Amino acid sequence: MLAVIKTGGKQYLVEAGKKIRIEKIEGKEKQEINFPEVLLLADGENVKIGKPFVAGASVKGEILRQAKAKKVIVFKYKPKKRERKKKGHRQLFTEVLIKEVK
């Protein structure tokens, strides 16, 4: 069974047993979490689309880890002005194992 969930202002296509990286959410490792905002459920030929959410649907998962992504370099440059600015950024994320889609 497939589902599209909404969390952290983004949408993710999930199914049971799949690992996903989402925007950081509060919680500790091995903690169970619930995603009540399910936008779509699909089970073979049977598809339910929410308006905006599917009633009675939820996705359960388990937090595997809280971490930072690899560093992204932000470099701004203006020619002929001697203007250069270099910054680094590491985005926080949560890795979640999807346990159940219902």
LUMMAR-168873 format. One line per 5 residues: number of its first residue (from 1); their letters; for each residue x, y, z of N, C-alpha, C. Coordinates in steps of 0.2 Angstrom, whole numbers, plus 5000, padded with zeros to 4 digits. Example, Ala and Ser with C-alpha at 12.3 -4.5 7.8 and 13.67 -1.06 7.14 Angstrom:
2
1 = as = 5066:4972:5039:5062:4978:5039:5066:4984:5039; 5064:4989:5035:5068:4995:5036:5064:5000:5039 $
end
This chain:
102
1 = mlavi = 5004:4994:5000:5000:5000:5000:5004:5006:5000; 5003:5011:4996:5007:5017:4995:5003:5023:4998; 5006:5028:5001:5003:5034:5003:5007:5040:5002; 5004:5046:5001:5008:5052:5001:5006:5056:5007; 5012:5057:5011:5011:5061:5018:5013:5068:5017 $
6 = ktggk = 5011:5072:5021:5014:5079:5022:5017:5080:5028; 5023:5082:5028:5026:5084:5035:5032:5089:5033; 5033:5094:5037:5038:5099:5036:5037:5103:5030; 5031:5104:5028:5030:5108:5022:5031:5105:5015; 5033:5098:5016:5034:5094:5010:5030:5088:5009 $
11 = qylve = 5030:5085:5004:5026:5079:5003:5031:5073:5001; 5029:5067:5004:5033:5061:5003:5029:5055:5001; 5031:5051:4996:5028:5045:4994:5031:5040:4998; 5027:5036:5002:5030:5031:5007:5026:5025:5006; 5029:5019:5008:5026:5013:5009:5029:5009:5015 $
16 = agkki = 5026:5004:5017:5029:5000:5023:5035:4997:5022; 5040:4998:5027:5047:4995:5026:5052:5000:5023; 5050:5006:5020:5054:5011:5017:5057:5016:5022; 5063:5018:5021:5066:5023:5025:5066:5030:5021; 5064:5035:5025:5064:5042:5022:5068:5047:5026 $
21 = rieki = 5070:5052:5023:5073:5058:5026:5068:5063:5026; 5066:5066:5032:5062:5072:5032:5065:5077:5035; 5062:5083:5035:5064:5089:5039:5064:5087:5046; 5068:5090:5050:5069:5088:5057:5063:5089:5061; 5061:5084:5065:5055:5084:5069:5057:5082:5076 $
26 = egkek = 5054:5084:5081:5056:5082:5088:5055:5075:5090; 5059:5072:5093:5058:5065:5095:5065:5062:5096; 5065:5056:5100:5072:5053:5101:5072:5046:5096; 5078:5044:5096:5078:5037:5092:5074:5032:5095; 5072:5027:5091:5067:5022:5092:5060:5024:5095 $
31 = qeinf = 5059:5030:5094:5052:5033:5096:5047:5032:5090; 5041:5030:5092:5036:5029:5087:5033:5036:5086; 5031:5037:5079:5028:5043:5077:5022:5042:5073; 5018:5047:5072:5012:5046:5068:5011:5052:5064; 5010:5050:5057:5009:5055:5052:5001:5055:5050 $
36 = pevll = 4997:5060:5053:4990:5060:5052:4988:5063:5045; 4992:5067:5043:4991:5071:5036:4992:5067:5030; 4988:5062:5028:4989:5058:5023:4985:5061:5017; 4988:5063:5011:4985:5066:5006:4982:5061:5001; 4985:5055:5000:4983:5050:4995:4985:5043:4998 $
41 = ladge = 4980:5038:4997:4981:5031:4998:4980:5027:4992; 4984:5022:4990:4984:5018:4984:4985:5011:4986; 4981:5007:4984:4982:5000:4985:4980:4996:4979; 4985:4995:4974:4983:4992:4968:4979:4997:4964; 4973:4994:4962:4968:4998:4958:4964:5003:4962 $
46 = nvkig = 4964:5002:4969:4960:5006:4973:4964:5012:4976; 4961:5018:4974:4965:5025:4975:4960:5029:4979; 4962:5032:4985:4958:5037:4988:4962:5043:4988; 4959:5049:4986:4962:5055:4986:4959:5060:4991; 4962:5063:4996:4959:5067:5001:4958:5074:4999 $
51 = kpfva = 4953:5077:5003:4951:5084:5001:4951:5088:5008; 4957:5090:5010:4964:5089:5008:4967:5083:5011; 4964:5080:5016:4967:5074:5019:4962:5068:5018; 4964:5062:5018:4960:5056:5018:4958:5055:5025; 4951:5054:5026:4948:5053:5033:4950:5046:5035 $
56 = gasvk = 4952:5046:5042:4954:5040:5045:4960:5036:5043; 4964:5039:5039:4970:5037:5037:4976:5039:5041; 4981:5035:5042:4987:5037:5046:4993:5033:5044; 4999:5035:5045:5005:5032:5044:5009:5032:5050; 5011:5026:5052:5015:5025:5058:5023:5024:5056 $
61 = geilr = 5027:5027:5060:5034:5026:5058:5038:5026:5065; 5045:5025:5064:5049:5024:5070:5056:5029:5068; 5058:5033:5072:5063:5037:5071:5070:5033:5072; 5074:5033:5066:5080:5029:5066:5086:5033:5069; 5086:5040:5066:5091:5044:5069:5090:5051:5067 $
66 = qakak = 5093:5056:5071:5093:5063:5070:5100:5065:5068; 5101:5068:5063:5108:5070:5060:5108:5076:5056; 5114:5078:5054:5115:5084:5049:5117:5081:5042; 5114:5084:5037:5116:5082:5030:5123:5085:5029; 5126:5083:5023:5133:5085:5021:5133:5093:5020 $
71 = kvivf = 5138:5096:5021:5139:5103:5020:5138:5105:5013; 5134:5110:5013:5133:5114:5006:5136:5120:5006; 5140:5122:5001:5144:5128:5001:5140:5133:4997; 5139:5139:5000:5135:5145:4997:5141:5150:4996; 5142:5152:4989:5147:5156:4987:5144:5162:4983 $
76 = kykpk = 5144:5168:4985:5141:5174:4982:5147:5178:4979; 5147:5180:4973:5153:5183:4970:5150:5189:4965; 5153:5195:4966:5151:5200:4961:5157:5202:4957; 5157:5201:4951:5163:5203:4947:5165:5211:4947; 5171:5212:4947:5174:5219:4947:5172:5223:4953 $
81 = krerk = 5170:5220:4958:5168:5224:4964:5172:5221:4970; 5176:5216:4969:5180:5213:4975:5175:5211:4981; 5169:5208:4979:5164:5206:4983:5164:5199:4983; 5166:5195:4988:5165:5188:4989:5163:5186:4996; 5158:5181:4996:5155:5179:5002:5155:5171:5002 $
86 = kkghr = 5158:5168:5007:5157:5161:5007:5154:5158:5013; 5149:5154:5013:5146:5152:5019:5145:5144:5018; 5145:5141:5024:5143:5133:5023:5136:5132:5027; 5133:5127:5025:5126:5126:5029:5125:5118:5029; 5123:5116:5035:5122:5109:5036:5114:5108:5038 $
91 = qlfte = 5110:5105:5034:5103:5105:5036:5102:5099:5041; 5098:5100:5046:5096:5095:5050:5090:5091:5047; 5091:5084:5048:5085:5080:5046:5084:5074:5051; 5078:5071:5050:5076:5065:5054:5075:5059:5049; 5079:5053:5050:5078:5047:5046:5072:5043:5049 $
96 = vlike = 5067:5041:5046:5061:5038:5048:5060:5031:5044; 5059:5026:5048:5057:5020:5045:5050:5019:5045; 5046:5018:5040:5039:5018:5039:5037:5011:5041; 5033:5010:5047:5031:5004:5049:5024:5001:5046; 5019:5006:5046:5013:5004:5044:5009:5009:5041 $
101 = vk = 5005:5008:5035:5001:5012:5032:4994:5010:5033; 4989:5014:5036:4982:5011:5036:4977:5017:5036 $
end
